[in-house]
Amino acid sequence: MSYIKLAGYAYLTACSFQSWAVDPFEEFHQYGELSDEEIHKLHQGEVLYGDIEFGLIANKGNTRSTAFKLKSNVYQDFKNWRNHFKLDGLYKEETDSDTDKSDVSASRYYISAQGNYKIGRDNESLFIYGDYNNDKFNGKAYTGTVALGYGNRIFQGTKNTVDFDIGPGLYLSKTAHDVVLEPDVDRTQHGQLLRVSLQWERTVSKQTRFNHDLSIEKSLSGLNSRVFSETALVSQVMGGVSLKVSYTYRYNSQPEENKQKVDTELGVTLVYSF
C-alpha cells in the first residue's frame, strides 16, 4: 500500500512540475523545422534573446584560489538582418596561505559580433564579422580580426541544423611589451586571412541539446593561424536554468616564446536562457 501511495505522489509531483516548468529549448527543438523567415516571425518584436553562462570555483587550503567565468550568446533577428554577439571572460587568482601573496594566473576576455544580411529564402546571407581578444598570459597585448563573406544553412533536419560561413578578412595583433623581440621584428603584425566557421546544433530531447562550434582563421600572410572549437551538452535543470558541460580547444600556430600552441578547457557551468 505504501508503495502505491509513493508512486501516486511521484506522479502528481511530476504532473505539477510539468504544469509550471518552462522548457527553454522548446524553440530550439523547432528550429530544425523552421525556415529563416519563420524564425524571424517567432522572435518578432524581441530586441535581444539568448543565454548567459556563469561559473565560479573557489578553493581553500595551502593555496586559496578563485576562478570566475562569464560567457554569453545574444541574438537579434530582424526582417533583413540576423545578428549574433558573444562575450567570453575568464579570471583566476591564487593566494598563498603562508605569505598571503596573491597572483593572477588567468585573465582573458573575448568579444565578437557578426551580422548576417539575408539575401534569399533558403537561409542564405552575406555576413560581416569582427572580434577582439585580450589574454594577459598568451604573450599578446591583443589580437583582432575582421572578415566578410557568404553564409548558409547547409543542412536542416528535424533535429539537426548546420550553419556555414566562409570569407576573407584581416588580422591584427600586437605582442605584449614584456616579451623580448628580435631587433628586426615588428611588435605589431597585420595580414590577410581566410575565415571558415561551422555551427552544428542537435536536439537530443526537449530538455537537452548538443552544440558544436568550430572556427578556423587561416593566415594568408605567413602569420598566426587560429582554430577555436567548443563542444557542449546543455541540459535543462529547472525553468530557464540549465547545466552545461563543455570542452574548449584553442590553437595558435605561432605562439610567443615559451607559450604553448594548444590551450584546452573543460568546464561545467550554469546557463540562464532568456
C-alpha positions as CSV (number, residue, x, y, z in Angstrom):
1,M,0.0,0.0,0.0
2,S,2.8,2.4,0.9
3,Y,4.5,1.7,-2.5
4,I,1.2,2.6,-4.3
5,K,0.9,5.8,-2.3
6,L,4.5,6.7,-3.1
7,A,4.1,6.1,-6.8
8,G,0.9,8.2,-6.8
9,Y,2.7,11.0,-5.1
10,A,5.6,10.9,-7.6
11,Y,3.1,11.0,-10.4
12,L,1.3,14.0,-9.0
13,T,4.6,15.8,-8.4
14,A,5.7,15.2,-11.9
15,C,2.4,16.5,-13.3
16,S,2.5,19.6,-11.2
17,F,6.1,20.3,-12.2
18,Q,5.3,19.9,-15.9
19,S,2.4,22.4,-15.4
20,W,4.7,25.3,-14.5
21,A,8.1,24.4,-15.8
22,V,9.1,26.2,-19.0
23,D,11.2,24.4,-21.5
24,P,13.9,26.9,-22.6
25,F,14.8,24.6,-25.5
26,E,11.2,24.4,-26.9
27,E,12.0,26.9,-29.6
28,F,15.4,25.2,-30.3
29,H,13.5,22.0,-30.8
30,Q,11.5,23.7,-33.5
31,Y,14.5,25.3,-35.3
32,G,15.3,22.3,-37.4
33,E,11.8,22.5,-38.9
34,L,11.6,26.3,-39.4
35,S,12.8,28.5,-42.3
36,D,14.8,31.7,-41.7
37,E,11.6,33.8,-42.2
38,E,9.6,31.6,-39.7
39,I,12.4,32.1,-37.1
40,H,12.1,35.8,-37.6
41,K,8.4,35.7,-37.0
42,L,8.9,33.7,-33.9
43,H,11.1,36.4,-32.4
44,Q,9.4,39.4,-34.0
45,G,9.3,42.3,-31.5
46,E,12.2,41.0,-29.4
47,V,15.2,43.2,-29.2
48,L,17.5,40.6,-27.7
49,Y,17.3,36.9,-26.9
50,G,19.9,34.3,-25.9
51,D,21.7,32.9,-22.9
52,I,24.2,33.9,-20.1
53,E,26.6,31.4,-18.7
54,F,28.2,31.7,-15.3
55,G,30.8,29.6,-13.4
56,L,32.6,30.1,-10.1
57,I,35.2,27.9,-8.4
58,A,36.7,28.7,-5.0
59,N,39.4,26.6,-3.4
60,K,40.8,26.9,0.1
61,G,43.8,25.1,1.6
62,N,47.6,25.5,1.2
63,T,46.7,27.8,-1.7
64,R,43.5,29.7,-2.0
65,S,42.2,30.3,-5.5
66,T,39.1,31.8,-7.1
67,A,38.1,31.3,-10.7
68,F,35.4,33.3,-12.3
69,K,33.9,32.6,-15.8
70,L,31.3,34.6,-17.7
71,K,30.0,33.9,-21.2
72,S,27.0,35.0,-23.2
73,N,25.5,34.5,-26.6
74,V,23.0,37.1,-27.6
75,Y,21.0,37.3,-30.8
76,Q,18.9,39.7,-32.7
77,D,16.6,38.8,-35.6
78,F,15.1,41.4,-37.8
79,K,13.5,41.3,-41.3
80,N,16.8,41.7,-43.2
81,W,19.4,41.2,-40.5
82,R,20.3,38.4,-38.1
83,N,23.0,39.5,-35.5
84,H,25.0,37.4,-33.0
85,F,27.1,38.8,-30.2
86,K,29.5,36.8,-28.0
87,L,31.3,37.6,-24.7
88,D,33.7,35.2,-23.1
89,G,35.6,36.1,-19.9
90,L,37.9,34.2,-17.5
91,Y,39.6,35.4,-14.4
92,K,41.6,33.3,-11.9
93,E,43.5,34.5,-8.8
94,E,45.7,32.4,-6.5
95,T,46.8,33.3,-2.9
96,D,49.5,31.6,-0.9
97,S,48.1,30.9,2.6
98,D,51.6,31.3,4.3
99,T,52.7,34.6,2.6
100,D,49.2,35.9,1.8
101,K,50.6,36.9,-1.6
102,S,48.1,36.9,-4.5
103,D,48.9,36.3,-8.1
104,V,46.6,36.4,-11.1
105,S,47.1,33.2,-13.1
106,A,44.4,33.7,-15.8
107,S,42.9,36.8,-17.2
108,R,41.2,36.7,-20.6
109,Y,38.2,38.4,-22.3
110,Y,36.9,38.0,-25.8
111,I,34.2,39.7,-27.6
112,S,32.8,39.2,-31.1
113,A,29.9,40.4,-33.3
114,Q,28.5,39.1,-36.5
115,G,25.8,40.5,-38.7
116,N,24.2,38.4,-41.5
117,Y,22.2,40.2,-44.2
118,K,19.6,37.8,-45.6
119,I,19.7,37.6,-49.4
120,G,17.4,34.6,-50.1
121,R,14.6,32.3,-49.0
122,D,16.9,29.4,-48.3
123,N,18.8,30.8,-45.3
124,E,21.4,32.4,-47.5
125,S,23.2,35.6,-46.2
126,L,26.2,37.9,-46.5
127,F,28.0,38.4,-43.3
128,I,30.4,40.8,-41.6
129,Y,32.3,39.7,-38.6
130,G,34.7,41.2,-36.1
131,D,36.4,40.0,-32.8
132,Y,38.8,41.3,-30.2
133,N,40.8,39.1,-27.8
134,N,42.8,40.2,-24.8
135,D,44.7,37.5,-22.9
136,K,47.4,38.6,-20.5
137,F,49.1,35.2,-20.5
138,N,49.4,34.4,-24.2
139,G,52.1,36.9,-24.9
140,K,49.8,39.2,-27.0
141,A,48.6,42.6,-25.9
142,Y,45.6,42.0,-28.2
143,T,44.5,40.2,-31.3
144,G,41.6,41.1,-33.6
145,T,40.1,40.0,-36.9
146,V,37.6,41.4,-39.3
147,A,36.0,39.3,-42.1
148,L,33.1,39.3,-44.5
149,G,31.7,36.7,-46.9
150,Y,28.9,34.2,-47.6
151,G,26.8,32.2,-45.1
152,N,24.2,29.5,-45.5
153,R,22.4,26.7,-43.6
154,I,23.8,23.7,-45.4
155,F,21.7,21.2,-43.5
156,Q,18.3,21.4,-41.9
157,G,16.5,18.5,-40.4
158,T,14.0,17.8,-37.6
159,K,16.8,17.5,-35.0
160,N,19.9,18.9,-36.6
161,T,20.9,22.3,-38.1
162,V,24.3,23.1,-39.6
163,D,25.3,26.7,-40.5
164,F,28.4,27.5,-42.5
165,D,30.3,30.8,-43.1
166,I,33.3,31.5,-45.3
167,G,35.1,34.6,-46.4
168,P,38.3,36.7,-46.5
169,G,39.4,39.0,-43.7
170,L,42.2,40.9,-42.0
171,Y,44.2,40.0,-38.9
172,L,45.9,42.4,-36.5
173,S,47.9,41.6,-33.3
174,K,50.4,43.3,-31.0
175,T,53.0,41.5,-28.9
176,A,53.0,42.3,-25.2
177,H,55.7,44.8,-24.1
178,D,57.2,42.3,-21.6
179,V,58.0,39.9,-24.5
180,V,61.6,40.4,-25.9
181,L,61.7,40.5,-29.7
182,E,64.5,40.4,-32.2
183,P,65.6,43.9,-33.4
184,D,64.1,43.5,-36.8
185,V,60.7,42.1,-35.6
186,D,57.8,44.5,-35.5
187,R,55.7,44.3,-32.4
188,T,52.5,45.0,-34.4
189,Q,51.6,42.5,-37.2
190,H,48.8,42.5,-39.7
191,G,47.9,40.5,-42.7
192,Q,45.2,38.7,-44.7
193,L,43.3,35.6,-43.7
194,L,40.5,33.2,-44.7
195,R,37.8,32.6,-42.1
196,V,35.7,29.4,-42.1
197,S,33.1,28.7,-39.3
198,L,30.7,25.9,-38.7
199,Q,27.9,25.7,-36.1
200,W,26.1,22.4,-35.5
201,E,23.1,22.1,-33.2
202,R,21.4,18.9,-32.4
203,T,18.2,18.4,-30.3
204,V,18.8,15.3,-28.1
205,S,15.5,15.9,-26.3
206,K,13.2,18.8,-25.3
207,Q,15.4,19.2,-22.3
208,T,18.8,18.5,-23.8
209,R,20.7,19.8,-26.8
210,F,24.2,19.3,-28.2
211,N,26.2,22.2,-29.7
212,H,29.5,22.2,-31.6
213,D,31.1,25.5,-32.8
214,L,34.2,25.5,-34.9
215,S,36.1,28.4,-36.5
216,I,39.3,28.4,-38.5
217,E,41.3,31.5,-39.4
218,K,43.9,30.6,-41.9
219,S,46.6,33.2,-42.3
220,L,47.4,34.1,-46.0
221,S,50.4,36.2,-45.0
222,G,52.5,33.7,-43.1
223,L,51.3,35.0,-39.7
224,N,49.5,33.3,-36.9
225,S,46.6,31.0,-37.8
226,R,43.9,30.2,-35.2
227,V,41.5,27.4,-34.5
228,F,38.7,27.5,-32.0
229,S,36.4,24.6,-31.1
230,E,33.7,24.2,-28.4
231,T,31.7,21.0,-27.9
232,A,28.9,21.3,-25.3
233,L,26.0,19.4,-23.9
234,V,23.3,21.6,-22.3
235,S,20.5,20.1,-20.2
236,Q,17.6,21.9,-18.5
237,V,17.6,21.9,-14.7
238,M,14.6,24.0,-13.9
239,G,12.8,26.7,-15.9
240,G,15.2,28.8,-17.8
241,V,18.3,27.4,-15.9
242,S,20.4,24.7,-17.5
243,L,23.6,22.8,-16.8
244,K,26.3,23.0,-19.4
245,V,29.3,20.6,-19.8
246,S,31.8,21.8,-22.4
247,Y,35.2,21.1,-23.9
248,T,37.0,24.1,-25.5
249,Y,40.1,23.8,-27.8
250,R,42.2,26.7,-28.9
251,Y,45.1,26.5,-31.2
252,N,47.7,29.2,-32.3
253,S,50.1,28.2,-35.0
254,Q,52.8,30.8,-34.0
255,P,52.6,31.4,-30.2
256,E,55.0,33.7,-28.5
257,E,58.2,32.3,-27.0
258,N,57.7,29.8,-24.1
259,K,53.9,29.6,-24.9
260,Q,52.0,26.5,-25.9
261,K,50.3,26.2,-29.2
262,V,47.3,24.4,-27.7
263,D,45.1,25.6,-24.9
264,T,42.2,23.4,-23.7
265,E,39.4,23.9,-21.1
266,L,36.9,21.6,-19.5
267,G,34.0,23.4,-17.9
268,V,30.8,22.8,-16.0
269,T,28.7,25.9,-15.7
270,L,25.1,27.1,-15.3
271,V,23.3,28.7,-18.2
272,Y,20.3,31.1,-18.0
273,S,18.2,31.4,-21.2
274,F,16.0,34.4,-21.9
